């Protein structure tokens, strides 16, 4: 009696799960091939050149004499080849025509930006951790409210916040946040940066495996221990990425600084000085170009110094497995 050979189920029916699993790497490979194709590479080079040429022209102009800058375009420097350091000396030297010099405003910007960035990161990370892993009533509604704060234009909150600092938080002759000090700028920048910080950091912290948090709780760790010893080390890429953005936003800010610094030179940032250097009609172009390149030294150093964390933070959570 002949018998019919039995076939494996996988030979008769396609394995849907295996096909779906195999499709994911194929899709990722396809996206990677498109991003590294010749067309994508050529487009990236073109965008980089278009973005870099004006900056390169600004750099050349910062070394050209005043008459040459006002007489022709920066590309003429290839032919005339007249360069000078007088523009940089004018904005940096204490005895220059600009008094006080740019370096004092440079220091003011550091005194404003570093605490403003640190305060926003620490408070934002703490709040994001509680929204992600804390247990309290009304958590979802409060998180939606914090997220909705990003919709409020910053310009609408400037005057009410200034009145809060100067009128509400004033007790007789004592003012909790004195005008013309760094304190108002630190608090204002922290308030304006917290909604976005909480939202972005929450998305990253919420993806940390719950088994890690539960294991720490079983071992008797409290919220403080979990946050500083587990959350902060694991969330370092996200913290560094947002820290770079916050640092650049604060360094390039002019509007908030004009409102809360009081316009005085003691606490005014470098952006305010750059606006003053160009003159009432923008005629001091030679000093403005030199001052602009002095102002970008710190942002470039911060970006390149934290570049690896920045890339890891952008890619975090984008791919799984």
C-alpha positions in Angstrom: 0.0 0.0 0.0 1.5 3.3 -1.1 1.6 6.2 1.2 1.4 9.9 0.3 4.4 11.8 1.7 3.4 14.3 4.3 4.7 17.8 3.7 5.6 20.4 6.2 3.0 23.1 6.8 5.6 25.7 5.9 6.0 24.1 2.5 2.2 24.4 1.8 1.4 27.7 3.4 3.5 30.8 3.4 4.8 32.0 6.8 3.1 35.3 7.0 5.1 36.2 10.2 8.5 35.5 8.5 7.5 37.6 5.4 6.5 40.5 7.6 9.7 40.2 9.6 11.8 40.0 6.4 10.1 43.0 5.0 11.3 45.3 7.7 15.0 45.0 6.9 14.2 45.2 3.2 12.4 48.5 3.7 15.2 49.9 5.9 17.7 48.8 3.2 15.7 50.5 0.5 15.5 53.8 2.5 19.3 53.6 3.2 20.0 53.1 -0.5 17.9 56.0 -1.5 19.5 58.3 1.1 23.0 57.2 -0.1 22.3 57.3 -3.8 24.1 59.6 -6.2 21.1 61.9 -6.5 20.7 62.3 -2.8 24.5 62.9 -2.4 24.4 65.5 -5.2 21.4 67.2 -3.6 23.1 67.3 -0.2 26.3 68.8 -1.7 24.3 71.5 -3.6 22.4 72.4 -0.4 25.7 72.6 1.6 27.2 74.9 -1.0 24.2 77.2 -1.1 24.2 77.4 2.7 28.0 77.9 2.9 28.7 80.5 0.2 27.0 83.4 2.1 28.9 82.5 5.3 32.1 82.3 3.4 31.4 85.7 1.9 30.8 87.1 5.3 34.1 85.7 6.5 36.0 87.3 3.6 34.3 90.6 4.2 35.4 90.6 7.8 39.0 90.8 6.7 38.5 93.4 4.0 39.1 97.2 4.5 36.1 99.4 4.9 36.4 101.1 1.5 36.6 97.8 -0.3 33.5 96.4 1.5 31.4 99.5 0.7 32.8 99.7 -2.9 32.3 96.2 -4.3 31.3 92.7 -3.5 33.3 90.2 -1.4 34.1 88.1 -4.5 36.4 91.0 -5.7 38.8 90.0 -2.9 40.1 87.4 -5.2 41.5 90.1 -7.5 42.4 93.0 -5.1 43.7 90.7 -2.3 43.6 93.5 0.3 43.0 92.1 3.8 43.3 93.6 7.3 42.7 92.8 10.9 41.6 96.3 11.8 37.9 95.2 11.9 38.6 92.6 14.6 40.8 94.9 16.5 38.2 97.6 16.4 35.5 95.4 18.0 37.8 93.5 20.4 40.3 96.0 21.7 39.4 98.0 24.8 40.8 101.1 23.3 38.9 100.8 20.1 36.2 103.1 18.8 33.6 100.8 20.2 33.3 101.2 24.0 32.7 98.9 25.8 34.2 96.3 23.6 32.6 93.1 22.3 34.3 90.8 24.8 32.3 92.2 27.7 29.1 91.3 25.9 30.6 88.0 25.0 31.0 87.2 28.7 27.4 88.4 29.4 26.1 86.0 26.8 27.9 83.1 28.5 26.5 84.2 31.9 23.0 84.2 30.4 23.1 81.1 28.2 24.9 78.5 30.4 22.5 78.8 33.5 19.5 79.2 31.2 20.3 76.0 29.4 21.2 74.0 32.6 18.0 75.1 34.4 15.8 74.2 31.5 17.5 70.8 31.0 17.3 69.8 34.7 13.7 71.0 35.4 12.5 69.7 32.0 14.1 66.2 32.6 12.6 66.0 36.1 9.1 66.9 34.8 9.4 64.6 31.8 10.4 61.7 34.1 7.4 62.3 36.4 5.0 62.5 33.4 6.5 59.3 32.0 6.8 57.1 35.1 5.2 59.0 37.9 1.8 58.1 39.3 -0.5 61.0 40.2 -4.0 62.1 39.5 -4.5 64.3 36.4 -1.2 63.4 34.8 -2.5 63.1 31.3 -4.5 66.4 31.4 -1.6 68.3 32.9 0.8 66.9 30.2 -1.6 68.0 27.5 -1.7 71.5 29.1 2.1 71.7 29.1 2.2 70.6 25.4 -0.4 73.2 24.5 1.7 76.0 26.0 3.9 75.7 22.9 1.1 77.2 20.9 1.2 80.5 22.8 3.4 82.9 20.9 6.4 84.1 22.9 5.7 87.7 22.1 2.3 87.6 23.9 3.9 86.5 27.1 6.7 89.0 27.3 4.9 92.0 28.8 2.7 89.9 31.3 5.9 88.1 32.5 7.7 91.4 32.8 4.9 92.8 34.9 5.0 89.7 37.1 8.7 90.3 37.7 8.5 94.0 38.4 5.1 94.4 40.1 3.7 91.1 41.5 7.0 89.8 42.8 7.8 93.0 44.6 7.3 93.4 48.3 7.7 97.0 49.3 11.2 98.1 48.3 12.4 94.5 47.9 12.1 93.0 44.4 12.5 89.2 44.2 13.9 89.3 40.7 15.7 92.7 40.4 15.5 94.5 37.1 18.7 94.7 35.0 20.1 91.5 36.4 20.7 88.0 35.0 18.0 86.5 37.3 15.1 87.8 35.1 16.8 86.5 31.9 17.4 83.1 33.5 13.8 82.7 34.7 12.4 84.0 31.4 14.4 81.7 29.2 13.7 78.7 31.5 9.9 79.4 31.4 9.9 79.7 27.6 12.0 76.6 27.0 10.3 74.2 29.5 7.2 73.2 27.4 9.3 71.9 24.5 11.9 70.4 26.8 9.3 68.4 28.7 7.6 67.2 25.5 10.8 66.1 23.7 12.4 64.5 26.8 9.2 62.7 27.8 9.1 60.9 24.4 12.6 59.6 25.0 12.3 58.8 28.7 9.0 57.0 28.2 10.7 54.5 25.8 13.1 53.3 28.5 12.2 49.7 29.3 9.9 49.5 32.3 11.7 46.4 33.6 14.7 48.7 34.5 12.5 51.1 36.5 10.6 48.3 38.3 13.9 46.5 39.2 15.2 49.7 40.7 12.0 50.1 42.7 12.2 46.5 44.0 15.7 47.2 45.2 14.3 50.1 47.2 15.3 53.0 44.9 13.2 56.2 45.1 12.4 58.7 42.4 15.6 60.7 43.1 17.9 57.7 42.8 16.1 56.4 39.7 16.3 59.7 38.0 20.0 60.5 38.7 21.4 57.0 38.4 19.2 55.5 35.7 17.2 58.1 33.7 20.0 60.7 33.3 22.7 58.2 32.0 20.3 56.5 29.6 18.8 59.8 28.4 22.2 61.5 27.8 21.8 61.6 24.0 18.4 63.3 24.2 19.6 65.7 26.9 22.6 66.6 24.8 20.5 67.1 21.7 18.0 69.4 23.3 20.8 71.2 25.2 22.5 72.1 21.9 19.2 73.5 20.5 18.5 75.4 23.7 22.0 76.8 23.8 21.8 78.0 20.2 18.4 79.5 20.8 19.5 81.5 23.8 22.8 82.5 22.3 21.0 84.0 19.2 18.2 85.5 21.2 17.7 89.3 21.0 14.0 89.9 21.8 13.9 88.4 25.3 17.2 90.0 26.1 16.0 93.5 25.1 12.9 93.1 27.3 14.4 91.7 30.5 17.9 93.0 30.5 16.8 96.6 30.7 19.0 97.6 27.8 22.0 98.1 30.1 25.5 97.1 29.1 26.1 95.2 32.3 23.9 92.3 31.4 23.2 92.8 27.7 24.2 89.8 25.4 26.4 89.9 22.4 23.4 90.0 20.0 22.4 93.4 21.4 25.9 94.7 20.8 25.8 93.4 17.2 22.6 95.3 16.6 24.3 98.4 17.9 27.5 97.9 15.9 25.8 98.1 12.5 24.8 101.7 13.3 21.4 103.3 12.9 21.4 102.8 9.1 23.6 99.7 8.8 26.6 101.6 7.7 29.2 99.9 9.9 29.2 96.7 7.8 32.9 96.1 8.3 32.6 95.9 12.1 29.4 93.9 11.9 31.0 91.1 9.9 33.9 90.8 12.3 31.6 90.9 15.3 29.4 88.2 13.7 32.3 85.8 13.4 33.4 86.4 17.0 29.9 85.5 18.1 29.7 82.2 16.3 32.9 80.8 17.9 31.1 79.4 21.0 28.1 77.8 19.1 30.5 76.1 16.7 32.6 74.7 19.6 29.4 73.5 21.4 28.0 71.8 18.3 31.2 70.0 17.2 32.1 69.1 20.8 28.7 67.4 21.3 28.1 66.2 17.8 28.2 62.5 18.5 25.5 63.0 21.2 23.5 65.2 18.9 23.3 62.5 16.2 22.5 59.7 18.7 19.8 61.9 20.2 18.2 62.5 16.8 18.3 58.8 15.9 17.1 57.6 19.3 13.8 55.9 19.1 13.8 56.0 15.3 14.9 52.4 14.8 14.1 49.4 16.9 15.7 46.0 17.1 
